[in-house]
């Protein structure tokens, strides 16, 4: 049996930009991507703490050490600059494998999106 489990989570980061006219996706600082085990093009769920919105999109690598968390395209309508979001990725795996799997969960400083 295959199940979906939490693979990666960036818990509580501040949105630095919301650009409606950019090609859709979420741009994430490369440091945060690496620390949370996310890769370019990976599907993620974004949960907005400020308004309860949930959306799915894909990851675009941002500039390293920038703290960048930018929602682009239509997703920009669901967030505002300064909102706090949680970014989640799931993996599908065998039930037995999932019992021992350890997700990559990080808790950046939400004032500047840097790793603590």
C-alpha positions in Angstrom: 0.0 0.0 0.0 1.2 3.5 -0.9 0.5 6.5 1.3 1.3 10.2 1.3 3.4 11.5 4.1 5.0 14.8 5.1 8.4 15.0 3.3 9.4 18.7 3.8 8.1 21.7 5.8 9.2 25.3 6.1 7.3 26.4 9.2 6.3 30.0 9.4 8.1 32.2 6.9 7.2 35.8 5.9 6.1 36.5 2.3 8.5 39.0 0.8 6.7 39.6 -2.5 3.5 38.7 -4.3 3.8 39.4 -8.1 0.6 38.8 -10.0 2.3 39.4 -13.4 5.1 36.8 -12.9 4.8 33.2 -14.2 3.0 31.2 -11.5 4.9 29.5 -8.7 6.6 30.2 -5.4 10.2 31.5 -5.3 12.1 30.2 -2.2 15.6 31.2 -1.0 18.0 28.4 -2.0 19.2 28.0 1.6 15.6 27.3 2.8 15.1 24.9 -0.1 18.2 22.9 0.8 17.6 22.9 4.5 14.0 21.6 4.0 15.0 19.1 1.2 12.9 20.8 -1.5 13.9 20.8 -5.2 13.2 23.1 -8.2 9.8 22.2 -9.7 8.6 20.2 -6.7 4.9 20.5 -6.0 4.2 22.2 -2.6 1.2 23.3 -0.6 1.2 26.8 0.8 -0.9 27.5 3.9 -1.4 31.2 4.7 -1.6 31.8 8.5 -3.1 35.3 8.1 -6.2 34.4 6.1 -6.5 30.6 6.0 -5.9 30.2 2.3 -4.4 27.0 1.0 -2.9 26.6 -2.5 -0.7 24.3 -4.5 2.1 25.4 -6.8 5.7 24.5 -7.6 9.0 25.7 -6.4 11.4 28.1 -8.2 14.8 28.6 -6.6 15.4 32.1 -5.3 18.6 33.9 -4.6 20.7 32.3 -1.8 20.8 34.2 1.5 18.0 36.6 0.3 15.2 35.3 2.6 13.0 35.4 -0.5 9.5 33.9 -0.3 7.6 35.2 -3.3 4.2 34.0 -4.5 3.8 34.5 -8.2 1.0 34.6 -10.8 -2.5 33.7 -9.6 -1.1 32.6 -6.2 -0.3 36.2 -5.6 -4.0 36.9 -5.1 -4.1 34.6 -2.1 -1.3 36.2 -0.1 0.0 39.7 0.7 3.5 40.8 1.3 4.2 40.3 5.0 1.8 37.3 5.4 3.2 34.3 7.3 2.9 31.0 5.5 3.8 27.4 5.9 5.2 25.5 2.9 4.6 21.8 2.8 5.7 19.0 0.5 4.5 15.4 0.6 6.0 12.1 -0.7 4.3 8.9 -1.7 5.9 5.8 -0.3 5.2 2.3 0.9 3.4 2.1 4.2 6.2 0.2 5.9 8.8 2.6 4.6 6.8 5.5 5.9 6.9 4.2 9.4 10.6 5.0 9.6 10.8 8.0 7.4 11.9 11.3 8.9 10.7 14.5 7.2 12.9 17.6 6.8 11.2 20.3 8.9 12.8 23.7 9.5 11.7 26.7 11.6 13.3 29.8 10.2 13.3 33.2 11.9 10.1 34.6 10.5 11.2 38.2 10.8 13.9 37.7 8.1 13.4 34.1 6.9 16.9 33.1 7.9 17.9 29.7 9.4 18.4 29.8 13.1 
